[in-house]
Amino acid sequence: MLTLSTIAFSSCGEKAAEPTTDAADTENVEVAKISGTYNVADASVITWNAQAYKDSVPKHTGTVTISSGSIVIEDEVVVGGDFSFDMASILESGEPNEYTVMLQGHLMDTSFFFVADFASASFQVSNIIDGILTGNLEVLGVSKEISFPVETGMSADSFAATADFELNMLQFGLPYLLAEDALPEAEKMEATNPTVTFQLNISASKAAH
């Protein structure tokens, strides 16, 4: 009986000594934040809308292809990125016709984007702070800092951004717009409004290491 009691007491003691999980250890485990470079999906575009001063709604809507694009994220904060736009791809949406072909040629010649000399435009992302994206847009070799509101979403594998913003293109020295801006006020209503509306809706995937 003494032997059995000793064994029973020993067994109970061993069970009581089993290690337990420290709640503090669990609380101190840090979850890794999202970081990395995300490449924009192929065939992505930015949409543009233009009109004359007299128009109440856009008269022209078209796209420009994003030839390459990337976003850099550190600890779930966008800290950089680079985009390149193929200016030879600028065109009006819809089925091509005689007018849209003429318009595309007009946008590509020396009146607007000098595509023969400036095949690309670029945008370098500086940051996104409080929902405002800031970066440097270069068109015709002229670089200007611009900012606009953007909505973003991110995960370990993907990034998405949408934006709808206006941009005055006079600051890039497009000859046609400069000439129209110099017209007498009485003729301005027929002139092209240099403020163009852009829509951005992109998705990007985590770059492979």
C-alpha positions in Angstrom: 0.0 0.0 0.0 2.9 2.3 0.8 4.4 1.6 -2.6 1.1 2.2 -4.4 0.6 5.5 -2.5 4.1 6.6 -3.5 3.4 5.8 -7.2 0.1 7.7 -7.1 1.6 10.7 -5.4 4.5 10.7 -7.9 2.1 10.6 -10.9 0.0 13.5 -9.6 3.1 15.5 -9.1 4.3 14.9 -12.7 0.9 16.0 -14.1 0.9 19.2 -12.0 4.3 20.1 -13.3 3.3 20.1 -17.1 4.4 23.4 -18.8 1.7 25.9 -19.6 1.5 28.5 -22.4 2.4 32.0 -21.3 -0.2 34.4 -22.6 2.4 37.2 -22.6 4.5 35.1 -25.1 1.6 35.0 -27.5 0.9 38.7 -27.2 4.5 39.5 -28.0 4.5 37.7 -31.4 4.8 40.3 -34.1 2.8 39.8 -37.4 5.0 40.7 -40.4 3.7 43.8 -42.3 3.3 43.8 -46.0 6.4 44.9 -47.9 7.7 44.4 -51.4 7.5 45.5 -55.1 4.3 45.0 -57.0 4.2 45.0 -60.8 1.2 46.4 -62.6 -0.7 44.0 -64.8 0.0 43.9 -68.5 -2.3 45.9 -70.8 -3.3 48.3 -68.0 -4.4 51.7 -69.2 -5.2 55.2 -67.8 -8.4 56.8 -69.1 -8.6 60.4 -70.1 -11.6 62.7 -70.8 -11.3 66.1 -72.6 -13.7 68.8 -73.8 -14.1 72.3 -74.9 -14.9 75.1 -72.5 -18.5 75.2 -73.9 -19.1 71.5 -73.3 -20.9 70.3 -70.1 -19.7 66.7 -70.5 -16.5 65.3 -72.0 -16.5 65.3 -75.8 -13.6 62.9 -76.0 -12.8 59.9 -74.0 -9.8 57.6 -74.6 -6.9 55.7 -73.1 -3.1 55.5 -72.9 -1.4 52.2 -72.3 0.8 51.8 -69.2 3.8 50.1 -70.8 5.3 49.3 -67.4 4.5 50.1 -63.8 5.5 49.2 -60.2 4.7 50.1 -56.7 7.1 49.8 -53.7 5.6 49.1 -50.3 7.4 49.1 -46.9 5.5 48.0 -43.8 2.2 48.6 -45.5 3.1 52.1 -46.6 3.6 53.1 -50.3 7.0 54.6 -50.5 7.7 54.7 -54.2 7.0 53.5 -57.7 7.6 54.1 -61.4 5.2 54.2 -64.3 5.9 54.6 -68.0 3.2 55.5 -70.6 3.3 54.6 -74.3 2.3 57.9 -75.9 1.9 56.2 -79.3 -1.0 54.3 -77.8 -3.1 57.4 -77.1 -6.4 57.0 -78.8 -10.1 57.7 -78.4 -12.3 54.9 -77.2 -14.8 53.1 -79.5 -14.6 51.9 -83.1 -11.9 53.7 -85.1 -13.3 56.0 -87.8 -12.0 58.8 -90.0 -12.4 61.4 -87.3 -10.8 59.4 -84.4 -7.8 58.4 -86.7 -7.3 62.1 -87.5 -7.6 63.0 -83.8 -5.0 60.4 -82.8 -2.6 61.7 -85.4 -3.2 65.2 -84.1 -2.5 64.2 -80.5 0.8 62.5 -81.6 2.1 65.3 -83.8 3.9 68.5 -82.8 0.6 70.1 -81.8 0.4 68.0 -78.6 2.7 65.2 -77.5 5.6 65.1 -80.1 5.5 61.3 -80.0 8.3 61.1 -82.6 10.7 62.7 -80.0 8.9 61.8 -76.8 7.7 58.3 -77.2 7.0 57.9 -73.4 5.7 59.9 -70.5 6.6 58.9 -67.0 5.4 59.2 -63.4 7.5 58.6 -60.3 5.6 57.9 -57.2 6.9 59.7 -54.1 4.4 58.5 -51.5 0.8 58.1 -50.4 -0.1 60.0 -47.2 -3.6 60.2 -45.8 -5.1 59.0 -49.1 -3.2 61.6 -51.3 -0.7 60.2 -53.9 2.2 62.6 -54.7 4.7 62.1 -57.5 6.5 63.7 -60.4 4.8 63.5 -63.9 7.1 64.1 -66.9 5.5 65.0 -70.3 7.5 66.4 -73.2 10.6 66.4 -71.0 8.9 68.7 -68.5 8.6 67.4 -64.9 6.0 68.6 -62.5 5.0 67.5 -59.0 1.3 66.6 -58.8 -1.0 65.2 -56.1 -4.4 63.6 -56.2 -6.6 61.5 -54.0 -6.4 57.7 -54.4 -8.0 54.6 -52.9 -5.8 51.6 -52.3 -6.0 48.0 -51.2 -3.2 45.6 -50.5 -2.4 42.1 -49.4 0.8 40.0 -49.3 0.3 39.1 -53.0 -1.5 42.0 -54.6 -2.1 45.8 -54.7 -4.9 47.8 -56.2 -5.5 51.5 -56.7 -8.3 53.6 -58.1 -8.3 57.4 -58.7 -10.4 60.1 -60.5 -8.6 63.4 -60.8 -8.2 66.6 -62.9 -4.9 67.9 -64.3 -4.2 71.1 -66.1 -2.0 70.2 -69.1 -1.0 73.8 -69.8 1.9 73.3 -67.3 3.6 70.9 -69.7 3.7 73.4 -72.6 1.6 71.6 -75.2 1.7 74.0 -78.1 -2.0 73.6 -79.2 -3.2 74.3 -75.7 -1.0 77.3 -75.3 -2.2 78.7 -78.5 -5.9 78.2 -77.5 -5.3 79.7 -74.1 -4.0 82.9 -75.7 -7.2 83.4 -77.7 -9.4 86.4 -76.8 -12.0 85.7 -74.1 -14.8 86.0 -76.6 -13.4 83.0 -78.4 -12.5 80.9 -75.4 -15.8 79.0 -75.3 -14.9 77.2 -78.5 -11.4 76.5 -77.3 -10.2 73.2 -75.7 -10.3 73.2 -72.0 -6.7 72.4 -70.8 -8.0 70.7 -67.7 -8.3 66.9 -68.5 -9.9 64.4 -66.2 -8.1 61.1 -65.7 -9.3 57.8 -64.3 -6.9 55.2 -62.9 -7.9 51.7 -62.0 -4.9 49.3 -61.7 -4.0 46.0 -60.1 -0.5 44.8 -59.4 1.0 41.5 -58.3 4.0 40.8 -56.0 7.2 40.6 -57.9 9.0 37.3 -57.7 12.2 37.3 -55.7 
